Amino acid sequence: MSTLALLVVLLLGLVGLLTVGALGYLAHRSPTLTQPLIVALTGAGVLVAMVAVVVIAAR
């Protein structure tokens, strides 16, 4: 894996973790939206999919 691809994966991971945290906090503050755990896990699944695309594209 090249250095650029590794940097993209690390930055994507950082932004993804912040997004998952924000989604969990938002769902916790507004329980009418949905359960916080489901929202956070969905965000984590999207993060894994984005990282997989970057890793596959780097090969």
Chimera marker file (.cmm) of the C-alpha trace (Angstrom):
<marker_set name="trace">
<marker id="1" x="0.000" y="0.000" z="0.000" r="1" g="1" b="0" radius="0.5"/>
<marker id="2" x="1.414" y="3.368" z="-0.946" r="1" g="1" b="0" radius="0.5"/>
<marker id="3" x="1.944" y="6.161" z="1.528" r="1" g="1" b="0" radius="0.5"/>
<marker id="4" x="-0.785" y="8.261" z="-0.079" r="1" g="1" b="0" radius="0.5"/>
<marker id="5" x="-3.340" y="5.461" z="0.173" r="1" g="1" b="0" radius="0.5"/>
<marker id="6" x="-2.369" y="4.871" z="3.791" r="1" g="1" b="0" radius="0.5"/>
<marker id="7" x="-2.796" y="8.568" z="4.566" r="1" g="1" b="0" radius="0.5"/>
<marker id="8" x="-6.215" y="8.590" z="2.898" r="1" g="1" b="0" radius="0.5"/>
<marker id="9" x="-7.299" y="5.546" z="4.919" r="1" g="1" b="0" radius="0.5"/>
<marker id="10" x="-6.108" y="7.117" z="8.177" r="1" g="1" b="0" radius="0.5"/>
<marker id="11" x="-7.849" y="10.429" z="7.476" r="1" g="1" b="0" radius="0.5"/>
<marker id="12" x="-10.991" y="8.608" z="6.376" r="1" g="1" b="0" radius="0.5"/>
<marker id="13" x="-10.895" y="6.626" z="9.606" r="1" g="1" b="0" radius="0.5"/>
<marker id="14" x="-10.551" y="9.794" z="11.671" r="1" g="1" b="0" radius="0.5"/>
<marker id="15" x="-13.416" y="11.545" z="9.909" r="1" g="1" b="0" radius="0.5"/>
<marker id="16" x="-15.498" y="8.373" z="10.068" r="1" g="1" b="0" radius="0.5"/>
<marker id="17" x="-15.001" y="7.965" z="13.805" r="1" g="1" b="0" radius="0.5"/>
<marker id="18" x="-15.975" y="11.589" z="14.357" r="1" g="1" b="0" radius="0.5"/>
<marker id="19" x="-19.062" y="11.073" z="12.198" r="1" g="1" b="0" radius="0.5"/>
<marker id="20" x="-20.075" y="7.916" z="14.076" r="1" g="1" b="0" radius="0.5"/>
<marker id="21" x="-19.640" y="9.767" z="17.371" r="1" g="1" b="0" radius="0.5"/>
<marker id="22" x="-21.696" y="12.698" z="16.118" r="1" g="1" b="0" radius="0.5"/>
<marker id="23" x="-24.458" y="10.372" z="14.904" r="1" g="1" b="0" radius="0.5"/>
<marker id="24" x="-24.550" y="8.598" z="18.246" r="1" g="1" b="0" radius="0.5"/>
<marker id="25" x="-24.668" y="11.892" z="20.129" r="1" g="1" b="0" radius="0.5"/>
<marker id="26" x="-27.393" y="13.278" z="17.878" r="1" g="1" b="0" radius="0.5"/>
<marker id="27" x="-29.518" y="10.166" z="18.258" r="1" g="1" b="0" radius="0.5"/>
<marker id="28" x="-28.956" y="10.220" z="22.027" r="1" g="1" b="0" radius="0.5"/>
<marker id="29" x="-30.028" y="13.866" z="22.291" r="1" g="1" b="0" radius="0.5"/>
<marker id="30" x="-33.103" y="13.299" z="20.091" r="1" g="1" b="0" radius="0.5"/>
<marker id="31" x="-34.487" y="9.862" z="20.975" r="1" g="1" b="0" radius="0.5"/>
<marker id="32" x="-37.348" y="10.343" z="18.543" r="1" g="1" b="0" radius="0.5"/>
<marker id="33" x="-34.908" y="9.882" z="15.651" r="1" g="1" b="0" radius="0.5"/>
<marker id="34" x="-33.963" y="6.292" z="16.451" r="1" g="1" b="0" radius="0.5"/>
<marker id="35" x="-31.926" y="4.238" z="18.860" r="1" g="1" b="0" radius="0.5"/>
<marker id="36" x="-28.358" y="5.559" z="19.204" r="1" g="1" b="0" radius="0.5"/>
<marker id="37" x="-26.710" y="2.171" z="18.863" r="1" g="1" b="0" radius="0.5"/>
<marker id="38" x="-28.345" y="1.431" z="15.510" r="1" g="1" b="0" radius="0.5"/>
<marker id="39" x="-27.350" y="4.833" z="14.138" r="1" g="1" b="0" radius="0.5"/>
<marker id="40" x="-23.746" y="4.479" z="15.309" r="1" g="1" b="0" radius="0.5"/>
<marker id="41" x="-23.436" y="0.940" z="13.922" r="1" g="1" b="0" radius="0.5"/>
<marker id="42" x="-24.828" y="2.038" z="10.568" r="1" g="1" b="0" radius="0.5"/>
<marker id="43" x="-22.271" y="4.829" z="10.440" r="1" g="1" b="0" radius="0.5"/>
<marker id="44" x="-19.523" y="2.342" z="11.312" r="1" g="1" b="0" radius="0.5"/>
<marker id="45" x="-20.682" y="0.051" z="8.510" r="1" g="1" b="0" radius="0.5"/>
<marker id="46" x="-20.499" y="2.896" z="6.025" r="1" g="1" b="0" radius="0.5"/>
<marker id="47" x="-17.004" y="3.708" z="7.304" r="1" g="1" b="0" radius="0.5"/>
<marker id="48" x="-15.878" y="0.111" z="6.741" r="1" g="1" b="0" radius="0.5"/>
<marker id="49" x="-17.296" y="0.189" z="3.218" r="1" g="1" b="0" radius="0.5"/>
<marker id="50" x="-15.445" y="3.426" z="2.400" r="1" g="1" b="0" radius="0.5"/>
<marker id="51" x="-12.149" y="2.070" z="3.745" r="1" g="1" b="0" radius="0.5"/>
<marker id="52" x="-12.597" y="-1.129" z="1.733" r="1" g="1" b="0" radius="0.5"/>
<marker id="53" x="-13.094" y="0.892" z="-1.457" r="1" g="1" b="0" radius="0.5"/>
<marker id="54" x="-9.921" y="2.885" z="-0.818" r="1" g="1" b="0" radius="0.5"/>
<marker id="55" x="-7.872" y="-0.232" z="-0.053" r="1" g="1" b="0" radius="0.5"/>
<marker id="56" x="-9.137" y="-2.010" z="-3.184" r="1" g="1" b="0" radius="0.5"/>
<marker id="57" x="-8.453" y="1.069" z="-5.321" r="1" g="1" b="0" radius="0.5"/>
<marker id="58" x="-4.897" y="1.288" z="-3.965" r="1" g="1" b="0" radius="0.5"/>
<marker id="59" x="-3.974" y="-2.174" z="-5.278" r="1" g="1" b="0" radius="0.5"/>
<link id1="1" id2="2" r="1" g="1" b="0" radius="0.2"/>
<link id1="2" id2="3" r="1" g="1" b="0" radius="0.2"/>
<link id1="3" id2="4" r="1" g="1" b="0" radius="0.2"/>
<link id1="4" id2="5" r="1" g="1" b="0" radius="0.2"/>
<link id1="5" id2="6" r="1" g="1" b="0" radius="0.2"/>
<link id1="6" id2="7" r="1" g="1" b="0" radius="0.2"/>
<link id1="7" id2="8" r="1" g="1" b="0" radius="0.2"/>
<link id1="8" id2="9" r="1" g="1" b="0" radius="0.2"/>
<link id1="9" id2="10" r="1" g="1" b="0" radius="0.2"/>
<link id1="10" id2="11" r="1" g="1" b="0" radius="0.2"/>
<link id1="11" id2="12" r="1" g="1" b="0" radius="0.2"/>
<link id1="12" id2="13" r="1" g="1" b="0" radius="0.2"/>
<link id1="13" id2="14" r="1" g="1" b="0" radius="0.2"/>
<link id1="14" id2="15" r="1" g="1" b="0" radius="0.2"/>
<link id1="15" id2="16" r="1" g="1" b="0" radius="0.2"/>
<link id1="16" id2="17" r="1" g="1" b="0" radius="0.2"/>
<link id1="17" id2="18" r="1" g="1" b="0" radius="0.2"/>
<link id1="18" id2="19" r="1" g="1" b="0" radius="0.2"/>
<link id1="19" id2="20" r="1" g="1" b="0" radius="0.2"/>
<link id1="20" id2="21" r="1" g="1" b="0" radius="0.2"/>
<link id1="21" id2="22" r="1" g="1" b="0" radius="0.2"/>
<link id1="22" id2="23" r="1" g="1" b="0" radius="0.2"/>
<link id1="23" id2="24" r="1" g="1" b="0" radius="0.2"/>
<link id1="24" id2="25" r="1" g="1" b="0" radius="0.2"/>
<link id1="25" id2="26" r="1" g="1" b="0" radius="0.2"/>
<link id1="26" id2="27" r="1" g="1" b="0" radius="0.2"/>
<link id1="27" id2="28" r="1" g="1" b="0" radius="0.2"/>
<link id1="28" id2="29" r="1" g="1" b="0" radius="0.2"/>
<link id1="29" id2="30" r="1" g="1" b="0" radius="0.2"/>
<link id1="30" id2="31" r="1" g="1" b="0" radius="0.2"/>
<link id1="31" id2="32" r="1" g="1" b="0" radius="0.2"/>
<link id1="32" id2="33" r="1" g="1" b="0" radius="0.2"/>
<link id1="33" id2="34" r="1" g="1" b="0" radius="0.2"/>
<link id1="34" id2="35" r="1" g="1" b="0" radius="0.2"/>
<link id1="35" id2="36" r="1" g="1" b="0" radius="0.2"/>
<link id1="36" id2="37" r="1" g="1" b="0" radius="0.2"/>
<link id1="37" id2="38" r="1" g="1" b="0" radius="0.2"/>
<link id1="38" id2="39" r="1" g="1" b="0" radius="0.2"/>
<link id1="39" id2="40" r="1" g="1" b="0" radius="0.2"/>
<link id1="40" id2="41" r="1" g="1" b="0" radius="0.2"/>
<link id1="41" id2="42" r="1" g="1" b="0" radius="0.2"/>
<link id1="42" id2="43" r="1" g="1" b="0" radius="0.2"/>
<link id1="43" id2="44" r="1" g="1" b="0" radius="0.2"/>
<link id1="44" id2="45" r="1" g="1" b="0" radius="0.2"/>
<link id1="45" id2="46" r="1" g="1" b="0" radius="0.2"/>
<link id1="46" id2="47" r="1" g="1" b="0" radius="0.2"/>
<link id1="47" id2="48" r="1" g="1" b="0" radius="0.2"/>
<link id1="48" id2="49" r="1" g="1" b="0" radius="0.2"/>
<link id1="49" id2="50" r="1" g="1" b="0" radius="0.2"/>
<link id1="50" id2="51" r="1" g="1" b="0" radius="0.2"/>
<link id1="51" id2="52" r="1" g="1" b="0" radius="0.2"/>
<link id1="52" id2="53" r="1" g="1" b="0" radius="0.2"/>
<link id1="53" id2="54" r="1" g="1" b="0" radius="0.2"/>
<link id1="54" id2="55" r="1" g="1" b="0" radius="0.2"/>
<link id1="55" id2="56" r="1" g="1" b="0" radius="0.2"/>
<link id1="56" id2="57" r="1" g="1" b="0" radius="0.2"/>
<link id1="57" id2="58" r="1" g="1" b="0" radius="0.2"/>
<link id1="58" id2="59" r="1" g="1" b="0" radius="0.2"/>
</marker_set>
